[in-house]
Amino acid sequence: MELMLAGSGDLVTQIYRQLHDAMLDGRLRPGERLPPTRELARSLQVSRNTVATAYERLTAEGFLVGRVGAGTFVSTVRPGRARSAPRGADLRPREVWRDLRSESRPAAEIDFSVGFPDARLFPLQTWRRLVTQSLTGRILGQYAPPEGHDALREAIARHIGIARSVRASADDVLVTNGAQQALDLIGRVLVAPGTTVAVEEPGYPPARLLFETLGARVVGVPVDREGIVVDALPKARLVYVTPSHQFPLGTPMSLARRTALLDWAQRHDAVVVEDDYDSEFRFSDRPLEPLQSLDRTGRVVYVGSFSKTLVPALRLGFLVAPASLREALRQAKKVSDWHTGLPDQIALARFIDEGQLARHVRKATKVYAARHERVVAAVERLPWLRLVPSAAGLHVCALADSPVVSRDPAVVVEPLSRYRGGNGVVIGFGAVGLDRIDEGLSRAFGHL
């Protein structure tokens, strides 16, 4: 074969790469003799040492072998691939992964998608200062404990104790890369192939998908105005719920239903996963106590996230686990990704301790309350939509008698059917400014 050198860059690498590729795709066959280094150097007009270095690298990697007095030959024992071999012919994912595809967000002029806070409200300058302070040589040279930075776990325990009445010490808290990883760790510890997991229906699709990929038998359980219908629960190892602000309907679970769910969990030796994803943004009365604070038998795993409270890009979340699951979850975190990024953990701990988080939540809640009020008023002017009452979070839901689709493709509004909820819409207002809400909903649904 003939080698071609381009320019005067790294000549050794150019020779190495061309010979390497020729051996892999069969142009240089096993046992074939290569030109002597002096001869190849003369034909390429490079130094003999350049060719010799490329040969030595290929020899060290097992692609070439040298025979004293005979020359240099292509190894007969080496990795290779036939040029005609179909790519990935023998690499088949488990069946559950074959039909899953990543969703891409459509380009939108006005985007009422669910789950997005307003990044413009995030105190970027304060965060930049705290992250800069955390970037010390001592920190950068360390691995963190799997359960999370001690100062952050203490700060989270204090914060959720004040803001959400969660009963927890730092020992109960495990820091995760968002709420989704928290669910993944819980699944790793509790769900085996064939395990029955109950989820709300309508409900949060990523949770259902995660449990399905673990091999669980996932059963959807209906939700009414009081929350998940406990009498409809199957015999399950785990039930996933969003009691403070049901996703996507927005209603809170009643105290009677919360009590019934905890009684059910004790009778069936089950675990309740409580996802409290955005209830810090409340626009009226204080919410009911979380399931975790009502639990007296250690069956609730409480999951929280800062993706809605701050911004999704930080990927910071946590779970609060009963003592019986704490060590297993810690080990699951360790084998999964060892630990969450330490500089961001340190910055968030200081952000909470300085009172910045509480200040941000108060400020953002005022902004979101005005948007919530504007969306509710707009929906109430549309007689064919029936608003589902809610007093928290970053979206509202409205029911309809027939499928609802945005009339304007530049205005994104999610159908309730996406969450297995029948006809209706879910309107996220976290990332839509107050001045564009009426315009966007008029373009989507007609004149308000």
DASUL-V143271 format. One line per field, one symbol per residue. ss: DSSP state (H for helix, E for strand, L for the rest). psi: psi as a letter, one per 40 degrees, with the letter a starting at -180 (. if undefined). burial: b if it has 24 or more other C-alpha atoms within 12 Angstrom, else e. Layout:
BEGIN
ss->???
psi->???
burial->???
END
This chain:
BEGIN
ss->LLLLLLLLLLHHHHHHHHHHHHHHLLLLLLLLELLLHHHHHHHHLLLHHHHHHHHHHHHHLLLEEEELLLEEEELLLLLLLLLLLLLLLLLLLLHHHHLLLLLLLLLLLEELLLLLLLHHHLLHHHHHHHHHHHLLHHHHLLLLLLLLLHHHHHHHHHHHHHHHLLLLLHHHEEEELHHHHHHHHHHHHHLLLLLEEEEEELLLHHHHHHHHHLLLEEEEEEEELLEELHHHLLLLLEEEELLLLLLLLLLLLLHHHHHHHHHHHHHLLLEEEEELLLLLLELLLLLLLLHHHHLLLLLEEEEEELLLLLLHHHLLEEEELLHHHHHHHHHHHHHHHLLLLHHHHHHHHHHHHLLHHHHHHHHHHHHHHHHHHHHHHHHHLLLLLEEELLLELLEEEEELLLLLLLLLLLEELEEHHHHLLLLEEEEELLLLLHHHHHHHHHHHHLLL
psi->ihihhhafagddddddddddddddeedhiheihiiidddddddefiidddddddddddddeediihhhedahihiehiiihidehhhfdeghiiddedehihhhhihidhhfiiehiheeehgddddddddddegiddddeiiiideihddddddddddddddefhhiiddehhhigiddddddddddddhihehhhhiihiahdddddddddeeihhhhhihaeeahhdeehihidihhigddghhedeiihidddddddddddddefihhhhhgdfedgiebiiiiiidddeheefehhhhiiedddcidddfhaiihiiddedddddddddedeciihddddddddddddeeddddddddddddddddddddddddeehdehhhhhifiaeiiihiieiihhhdheehhhhidddffeahaihhhedehideeddddddddeih.
burial->eebeeeeeeebbbbbbebbbbbbbeeebbbeeebbebeebbeebebeeebbbebbeebbeeebbbbeeeeebbbbeeeeeeeeeeeeeeeeeeeeeeeeeeeeeeeeeebbbbbbbbbeebbeeeebeebbeebeeeeeeeeebbbbbbbbbbbbbbbbbeebbebbbbbbbbbbbbbbbbbbbbbbbbbbeeebbbbbbbbbbbebbbbbbbbbbbbbbbbbbebbbbbeebbbbbbbbbbbbbbbbbbbbbbeebbbbbbbbbeeeebbbbbbbbbbbbbbeeebbbbbbbbbeebbbbbbbbbbbbbbeebbbbbbbbbeebbeebbebbbeeeebbbbbbbbbbbbbbeeebbbebbebbbebbbbbbbbbbebbeeeeebbbbbbbbbbbbbbbbeeebbbeeeebbbbbbbbbbbbbbbbbbbbbbbbeebbbbbebbbeee
END
